[in-house]
């Protein structure tokens, strides 16, 4: 009986060893395939490489070919990955987000045309699903974001240290209750700065909505503890007025950067 048990255990061990060997071989094959595809892409778009830790994608035919070539192979883990000027309906970007987005990146950045409505994109839900793979910072620039989408974004990326809504047109007609959405929140820096060339001035032209946002932030006890700085650079909002607003909402320890 004992010898039979030993034989079974030995068989199991061999099976596990074979499975591990197969996984290692598969990973090597995937990486070799990925390297080949990536090099082919780079020969066409070599100017888009920022450095060894950053990668930039634009909506060019080369990206479509690159995305198709990957065929669900996972992009390598990288320090920063950026996507700029993608149209609202882009199947290839959805496929990349769903199947080829890195397992880990320190920073995700999405830039778009002024006033682009993120809610109308077909990749918004995919963006939410990949959020756990972004470790440190998420940046959205030149988007129009309504309150329901803003809450979902903040809830999905509440684990990052830095959340940026650069030159974004935020719609916050009511005070959002973020107490549940931002439970266990770790956001330390919230960037609401505005580009000097942008024609969108969310903070200056919609100060009442900015007040709604601050009251919403204060509704989350965890965010109140984690949040250290809020950047309002180039917004033409009075810094003293902004600081007073945060104090009135029990967020007086938050440092306000920028303002006039």
C-alpha positions as CSV (number, residue, x, y, z in Angstrom):
1,X,0.0,0.0,0.0
2,X,2.8,2.3,0.9
3,X,4.7,1.6,-2.4
4,X,1.5,2.4,-4.3
5,X,1.1,5.7,-2.5
6,X,4.7,6.6,-3.3
7,X,4.2,5.7,-6.9
8,X,1.1,8.0,-7.1
9,X,3.0,10.8,-5.4
10,X,5.9,10.3,-7.8
11,X,3.5,10.4,-10.8
12,X,2.0,13.7,-9.5
13,X,5.4,15.2,-9.0
14,X,6.3,14.3,-12.6
15,X,3.1,15.8,-13.9
16,X,3.6,19.1,-12.0
17,X,7.2,19.2,-13.3
18,X,6.0,18.7,-16.9
19,X,3.3,21.4,-16.5
20,X,5.8,23.9,-15.1
21,X,8.2,23.1,-17.9
22,X,5.4,23.7,-20.4
23,X,4.5,27.0,-18.9
24,X,8.1,28.2,-18.9
25,X,8.4,27.2,-22.6
26,X,5.1,28.9,-23.5
27,X,6.2,32.1,-21.8
28,X,9.5,32.1,-23.7
29,X,7.7,31.5,-27.0
30,X,5.2,34.3,-26.2
31,X,8.0,36.7,-25.3
32,X,10.0,35.8,-28.5
33,X,6.9,36.4,-30.6
34,X,6.2,39.6,-28.8
35,X,9.7,40.9,-29.3
36,X,9.5,40.1,-33.0
37,X,6.2,42.0,-33.4
38,X,7.4,44.9,-31.3
39,X,10.5,45.3,-33.3
40,X,8.5,45.3,-36.5
41,X,6.3,48.1,-35.1
42,X,9.3,50.1,-33.8
43,X,10.9,50.2,-37.2
44,X,7.9,52.2,-38.4
45,X,7.3,54.3,-35.3
46,X,10.8,54.4,-33.7
47,X,10.3,58.1,-32.9
48,X,7.6,57.3,-30.4
49,X,10.0,55.6,-27.9
50,X,10.5,58.0,-25.1
51,X,13.0,55.9,-23.2
52,X,13.4,52.3,-22.0
53,X,10.6,52.7,-19.5
54,X,7.9,54.5,-21.5
55,X,5.9,53.7,-24.5
56,X,3.6,55.9,-26.6
57,X,0.7,54.7,-28.9
58,X,-1.1,56.9,-31.3
59,X,-4.1,56.2,-33.5
60,X,-2.1,55.4,-36.7
61,X,-2.4,52.4,-39.0
62,X,0.8,51.0,-37.5
63,X,-1.0,50.6,-34.1
64,X,-3.8,48.7,-35.8
65,X,-1.3,46.4,-37.4
66,X,0.6,46.0,-34.1
67,X,-2.6,45.3,-32.2
68,X,-3.7,42.6,-34.7
69,X,-0.2,41.1,-34.7
70,X,-0.2,40.7,-31.0
71,X,-3.3,38.5,-31.2
72,X,-3.9,38.7,-27.4
73,X,-0.2,38.4,-26.5
74,X,0.4,40.4,-23.3
75,X,2.5,43.6,-23.6
76,X,5.6,43.6,-21.4
77,X,5.4,45.3,-18.0
78,X,6.6,48.8,-18.4
79,X,7.1,52.0,-16.4
80,X,4.6,54.2,-18.4
81,X,2.3,53.5,-21.2
82,X,0.5,56.3,-23.1
83,X,-2.4,56.5,-25.6
84,X,-3.2,59.7,-27.4
85,X,-5.9,60.9,-29.8
86,X,-7.8,57.7,-30.2
87,X,-11.3,58.1,-31.5
88,X,-14.3,57.2,-29.4
89,X,-15.0,54.0,-31.3
90,X,-11.8,52.0,-31.7
91,X,-12.1,48.2,-31.6
92,X,-8.3,47.8,-31.7
93,X,-7.8,49.9,-28.6
94,X,-10.6,47.9,-26.8
95,X,-8.8,44.6,-27.8
96,X,-5.5,46.0,-26.5
97,X,-7.0,47.0,-23.2
98,X,-8.8,43.7,-22.8
99,X,-6.1,41.2,-23.9
100,X,-2.7,42.9,-24.4
101,X,-2.4,45.5,-21.7
102,X,0.6,45.0,-19.5
103,X,0.1,43.0,-16.3
104,X,1.7,46.0,-14.5
105,X,2.6,49.6,-15.3
106,X,3.5,52.4,-13.0
107,X,1.6,55.0,-15.0
108,X,-1.2,55.0,-17.5
109,X,-1.8,58.2,-19.5
110,X,-4.6,58.9,-22.0
111,X,-4.7,62.2,-23.9
112,X,-7.4,63.2,-26.3
113,X,-8.9,66.0,-28.3
114,X,-10.5,68.9,-26.3
115,X,-13.9,68.1,-25.0
116,X,-13.8,64.4,-26.0
117,X,-16.7,62.7,-24.1
118,X,-15.2,59.7,-22.3
119,X,-18.7,58.3,-21.7
120,X,-19.3,57.9,-25.5
121,X,-16.1,55.8,-26.0
122,X,-16.4,52.1,-26.5
123,X,-13.3,51.6,-24.3
124,X,-14.5,53.1,-21.1
125,X,-15.5,49.8,-19.4
126,X,-12.3,48.2,-20.6
127,X,-10.4,51.1,-19.0
128,X,-12.1,50.4,-15.7
129,X,-11.3,46.7,-15.8
130,X,-7.6,47.2,-16.3
131,X,-7.3,49.6,-13.4
132,X,-5.7,47.1,-11.0
133,X,-2.7,46.8,-13.3
134,X,-1.9,50.5,-12.9
135,X,0.3,50.8,-9.8
136,X,1.1,54.5,-9.1
137,X,-0.5,57.1,-11.4
138,X,-3.3,57.5,-13.9
139,X,-3.6,60.6,-16.1
140,X,-6.5,61.7,-18.3
141,X,-6.1,64.8,-20.4
142,X,-8.6,66.9,-22.5
143,X,-11.6,64.7,-21.7
144,X,-15.2,65.6,-20.9
145,X,-16.3,63.5,-17.9
146,X,-19.7,63.3,-16.4
147,X,-20.3,62.7,-12.7
148,X,-21.3,58.9,-13.0
149,X,-18.1,58.2,-15.0
150,X,-16.0,60.3,-12.6
151,X,-17.2,58.3,-9.6
152,X,-16.5,55.0,-11.5
153,X,-13.0,56.2,-12.4
154,X,-12.1,57.3,-8.9
155,X,-13.5,54.0,-7.5
156,X,-11.6,51.9,-10.0
157,X,-8.3,53.7,-9.5
158,X,-8.6,54.5,-5.8
159,X,-5.4,52.4,-5.1
160,X,-3.1,54.7,-7.1
161,X,-1.1,57.5,-5.4
162,X,-1.7,60.1,-8.1
163,X,-4.8,60.8,-10.1
164,X,-4.7,63.5,-12.8
165,X,-7.6,65.1,-14.7
166,X,-5.5,67.6,-16.7
167,X,-7.6,70.2,-18.6
168,X,-10.7,67.9,-18.2
169,X,-14.2,69.3,-18.3
170,X,-15.9,67.7,-15.3
171,X,-19.6,67.8,-14.9
172,X,-20.5,67.8,-11.2
173,X,-24.0,69.3,-10.9
174,X,-24.6,67.6,-7.5
175,X,-22.5,66.7,-4.4
176,X,-21.4,63.1,-5.0
177,X,-21.4,60.7,-2.1
178,X,-18.0,59.0,-2.3
179,X,-17.9,57.3,1.1
180,X,-18.4,53.8,-0.3
181,X,-16.8,54.3,-3.7
182,X,-13.5,55.5,-2.1
183,X,-13.3,53.0,0.8
184,X,-9.7,52.1,1.4
185,X,-8.7,54.9,-0.9
186,X,-4.9,55.6,-1.2
187,X,-4.9,58.7,-3.5
188,X,-2.4,61.2,-2.2
189,X,-2.4,63.7,-5.0
190,X,-5.3,64.9,-7.1
191,X,-4.4,67.0,-10.2
192,X,-7.0,69.4,-11.6
193,X,-4.6,71.7,-13.4
194,X,-5.5,73.2,-16.7
195,X,-3.3,73.6,-19.8
196,X,-2.5,77.2,-20.7
197,X,-3.5,76.6,-24.3
198,X,-6.8,74.9,-23.3
199,X,-10.1,76.7,-23.8
200,X,-11.6,74.6,-20.9
201,X,-11.6,76.3,-17.5
202,X,-13.5,73.9,-15.3
203,X,-12.5,75.4,-12.0
204,X,-12.8,79.1,-13.0
205,X,-16.0,78.8,-14.9
206,X,-17.7,76.3,-12.7
207,X,-16.7,77.1,-9.1
208,X,-20.0,75.9,-7.7
209,X,-19.3,72.5,-9.3
210,X,-15.8,72.6,-7.8
211,X,-17.4,73.1,-4.4
212,X,-19.6,70.0,-5.1
213,X,-16.4,68.0,-5.9
214,X,-14.7,69.1,-2.7
215,X,-17.7,68.3,-0.6
216,X,-17.8,64.9,-2.3
217,X,-14.2,64.3,-1.5
218,X,-14.8,65.2,2.1
219,X,-17.6,62.5,2.2
220,X,-14.9,59.8,2.1
221,X,-13.2,59.3,5.5
222,X,-10.4,57.3,3.8
223,X,-9.7,59.9,1.1
224,X,-9.7,62.6,3.8
225,X,-6.8,60.7,5.5
226,X,-4.8,59.9,2.3
227,X,-5.1,63.1,0.3
228,X,-2.1,65.3,0.7
229,X,-2.1,67.8,-2.3
230,X,-4.5,69.2,-4.9
231,X,-3.0,70.9,-8.0
232,X,-5.1,73.7,-9.5
233,X,-2.3,75.3,-11.6
234,X,-3.3,77.5,-14.5
235,X,-6.9,77.4,-13.4
236,X,-7.1,81.1,-12.5
237,X,-8.8,80.2,-9.2
238,X,-7.8,82.2,-6.2
239,X,-5.6,80.0,-4.0
240,X,-6.8,81.5,-0.7
241,X,-10.4,80.9,-1.8
242,X,-9.6,77.3,-2.7
243,X,-7.8,76.7,0.7
244,X,-10.7,78.2,2.6
245,X,-13.1,75.8,0.7
246,X,-11.0,72.8,1.7
247,X,-10.9,74.0,5.4
248,X,-14.6,74.4,5.5
249,X,-14.9,70.8,4.5
250,X,-12.5,69.5,7.1
251,X,-9.7,69.1,4.5
252,X,-7.5,71.9,5.8
253,X,-4.4,69.8,5.9
254,X,-4.5,69.3,2.1
255,X,-1.9,71.5,0.3
256,X,-3.2,73.5,-2.6
257,X,-0.7,73.9,-5.4
258,X,-1.2,76.7,-8.0
259,X,-4.0,79.2,-8.2
260,X,-3.7,83.0,-8.3
